């Protein structure tokens, strides 16, 4: 193989390795939707509802059955039915009677009983479809939030490592000055105490990161090592995402779109329709049923002598007394219909509350991002000045340590606020019924710089 081809193959292999080591949000969501049990259960429930609907629709078609029997009697029995009596042709008797027949039946009119049952099954089929959509959207939100949780913990851990590096440099400086007789023992104790607190904070964050990575690995059904050792793509909101003020001004439109698209509300509406249809079906049992039946029967004995005949019948069925079962069924269906209607109303109220909470979370996150971004810039400048003052001897160690602690809090807060804004946008889309992998691809973009794997354990960590 010539050198250019070798170089191309090596580059392709390197790129393939990088892609494998990098875990994106799209891959996480795709794997969760394909494998997680909550969506699998919802899919099975949808298939069950579709089968129930097909079963109810079959009740509108005629029933065709083929029957056969051989009966042995203790005493000889009439082999063929008697439609008259002619002494010249006496009836046949035998202890074994064989019969075979083809029978058809059809309900001509039942005052809407079957129609109501089909309507109920169709509504439940729609409810199951909406439940599947809701389960998928909840899983997408959960996967995205799990991904953001790992990103947040890793970024906070990186900020804590920066603080530890600064504190360790300060510890080395103070110990050097102490050895030269230019610093007091209390300065060493002060920086050591701050280092111990920083290490304790890092241990807590590392434990939280470990839990977040295990949760994400389980959610996407990935080996833990793939998540722990892999690089996660950093995330940012698309520039086309509307500002919080614009969303707040458009609250009525948001609620309107949510009412039209929310799978939870659609499921409640379909279940209310199904309950109303079941009430109609129960009330239809107060009226008789008109049935048409027909058959073609061939009877005889084991020696032969078979004779076939057709039959057609029209019957009317009406239970005069059921011991109160019919009235109880109607009352039960009426109670179910009223409960389903109230559940629908409650789902509408819950939807509006969810929109309001999501809007408030978006506003809060945006405000925190703006405030903390400014706080980080100011804290970095304060820490830089305090460091310079400490180096030239005009500052105090306490002021420098306080500045470093404030810088860490600002950095950690900014990381959490940025990810909280993405999470709030995702929740707003979920409540509004818009959340999907395609929505994520349009709204939550991959940043240019991937999030690095979690740093290894530091000294003193479990």
SULNOR-V122950 format. One record per pair of residues at least 12 apart in sequence whose ideal C-beta (glycine too) atoms are under 6 Angstrom apart, sorted by sequence separation. I is the first residue (numbers start at 1). J is the second residue. D is the distance in Angstrom with one decimal. If there is no record, write none. Layout:
BEGIN
I,J,D + I,J,D
END
This chain:
BEGIN
78,91,5.2 + 79,92,4.3 + 174,187,4.9 + 386,399,5.2 + 174,188,5.3 + 213,227,4.8 + 296,310,5.0 + 386,400,4.3 + 79,94,5.1 + 213,228,5.2 + 295,311,5.1 + 76,93,3.9 + 174,191,5.5 + 386,403,4.4 + 76,94,5.9 + 79,97,6.0 + 294,312,4.6 + 76,95,5.4 + 77,97,5.7 + 171,191,4.9 + 293,313,4.8 + 383,403,4.2 + 170,191,5.3 + 382,403,4.8 + 383,404,5.6 + 73,95,5.1 + 292,314,5.7 + 422,444,5.9 + 72,96,5.4 + 291,315,5.0 + 383,407,4.8 + 71,97,4.8 + 290,316,5.7 + 167,194,5.8 + 379,406,5.0 + 70,98,5.0 + 167,195,4.9 + 288,316,5.3 + 289,317,4.7 + 379,407,4.1 + 69,99,5.3 + 288,318,3.6 + 167,198,5.7 + 379,410,4.5 + 68,100,4.2 + 67,101,5.2 + 164,198,5.2 + 376,410,4.6 + 163,198,5.6 + 375,410,4.3 + 376,411,5.7 + 66,102,5.5 + 65,103,5.0 + 372,410,5.9 + 376,414,5.3 + 64,104,5.1 + 160,201,5.9 + 285,326,5.5 + 372,413,4.8 + 373,414,6.0 + 62,104,5.5 + 63,105,4.8 + 160,202,4.6 + 372,414,4.0 + 62,106,4.2 + 372,417,5.4 + 282,329,4.9 + 283,330,5.9 + 157,205,5.0 + 282,330,4.6 + 369,417,4.6 + 156,205,5.4 + 368,417,3.9 + 369,418,5.6 + 282,333,4.0 + 365,417,5.7 + 369,421,5.8 + 60,114,5.7 + 279,333,4.2 + 59,114,5.0 + 153,208,5.3 + 278,333,5.0 + 279,334,5.6 + 365,420,4.5 + 366,421,5.9 + 153,209,3.7 + 365,421,3.6 + 279,337,4.6 + 153,212,5.3 + 365,424,5.1 + 56,117,5.0 + 57,118,5.8 + 275,336,4.7 + 276,337,5.1 + 56,118,4.7 + 150,212,4.7 + 275,337,4.2 + 362,424,4.4 + 149,212,4.4 + 150,213,5.7 + 361,424,3.8 + 56,121,4.2 + 275,340,3.8 + 150,216,5.4 + 53,121,4.2 + 272,340,4.1 + 52,121,5.1 + 53,122,5.7 + 146,215,5.5 + 271,340,5.3 + 272,341,5.4 + 358,427,4.8 + 146,216,4.5 + 358,428,3.8 + 53,125,4.7 + 272,344,4.5 + 146,219,5.4 + 358,431,5.3 + 49,124,5.2 + 50,125,5.7 + 268,343,5.4 + 269,344,5.7 + 49,125,4.3 + 143,219,5.7 + 268,344,4.5 + 355,431,5.5 + 354,431,4.0 + 49,128,3.7 + 268,347,3.9 + 151,232,5.7 + 46,128,4.2 + 265,347,5.0 + 45,128,5.1 + 46,129,5.7 + 264,347,5.8 + 46,132,4.9 + 265,351,5.4 + 42,131,5.5 + 262,351,5.5 + 42,132,4.2 + 42,135,3.9 + 258,351,5.6 + 39,135,5.2 + 38,135,5.3 + 39,136,5.7 + 255,352,5.7 + 258,355,5.7 + 39,139,5.6 + 255,355,5.5 + 38,139,6.0 + 254,355,5.7 + 36,139,5.7 + 32,139,5.5 + 29,140,5.4 + 32,143,4.3 + 248,359,5.9 + 247,359,5.8 + 29,143,4.8 + 28,143,5.2 + 244,362,4.8 + 28,147,5.3 + 244,363,4.2 + 25,147,5.2 + 244,366,4.7 + 134,263,3.6 + 133,263,4.0 + 134,264,5.4 + 130,263,4.5 + 130,266,4.1 + 131,267,5.1 + 130,267,3.9 + 127,267,4.8 + 127,270,3.6 + 126,270,4.2 + 127,271,4.9 + 123,270,4.7 + 123,273,4.0 + 124,274,4.8 + 123,274,3.7 + 120,274,4.5 + 120,277,3.7 + 119,277,4.1 + 120,278,4.9 + 116,277,4.8 + 116,280,4.0 + 117,281,5.0 + 116,281,3.6 + 113,281,5.5 + 263,433,5.8 + 113,284,3.9 + 262,433,4.2 + 112,284,5.0 + 261,433,3.2 + 111,284,4.7 + 258,432,4.1 + 257,432,5.7 + 111,287,3.9 + 110,289,4.7 + 109,290,4.6 + 107,289,5.9 + 108,290,4.5 + 107,291,5.2 + 108,292,5.5 + 237,422,6.0 + 35,221,4.6 + 106,292,5.0 + 32,219,5.3 + 235,422,6.0 + 32,220,5.3 + 105,293,4.4 + 31,220,4.2 + 104,294,5.0 + 28,220,4.9 + 103,295,4.1 + 101,295,5.3 + 102,296,4.9 + 101,297,3.7 + 100,298,5.1 + 99,299,4.6 + 98,300,5.7 + 241,443,5.8 + 96,301,5.8 + 238,443,5.3 + 96,302,5.0 + 23,230,4.7 + 94,301,3.9 + 194,401,5.1 + 238,445,5.2 + 21,230,5.3 + 22,231,4.9 + 23,232,5.4 + 24,233,4.7 + 235,444,5.4 + 236,445,5.5 + 21,231,6.0 + 187,397,5.3 + 236,447,5.0 + 92,305,5.7 + 233,446,4.4 + 234,447,3.7 + 234,449,5.8 + 233,450,5.3 + 234,451,4.8 + 80,299,5.7 + 231,450,4.4 + 232,451,4.3 + 231,452,5.9 + 79,301,4.9 + 231,453,5.9 + 229,453,5.4 + 80,307,5.0 + 166,404,5.5 + 163,404,5.8 + 163,408,4.5 + 209,454,5.6 + 159,408,5.9 + 159,411,4.3 + 159,412,5.5 + 206,461,6.0 + 156,412,4.8 + 203,461,5.1 + 156,415,5.7 + 155,415,4.4 + 199,460,5.5 + 152,415,5.9 + 152,416,5.7 + 152,419,4.8 + 148,419,4.6 + 148,423,5.7 + 145,423,5.5 + 144,426,5.2 + 141,426,5.3 + 141,430,4.7 + 137,430,5.0 + 140,435,5.4 + 154,451,5.5 + 137,435,4.5 + 151,451,5.4 + 154,454,5.6 + 29,437,5.4 + 22,450,5.9
END
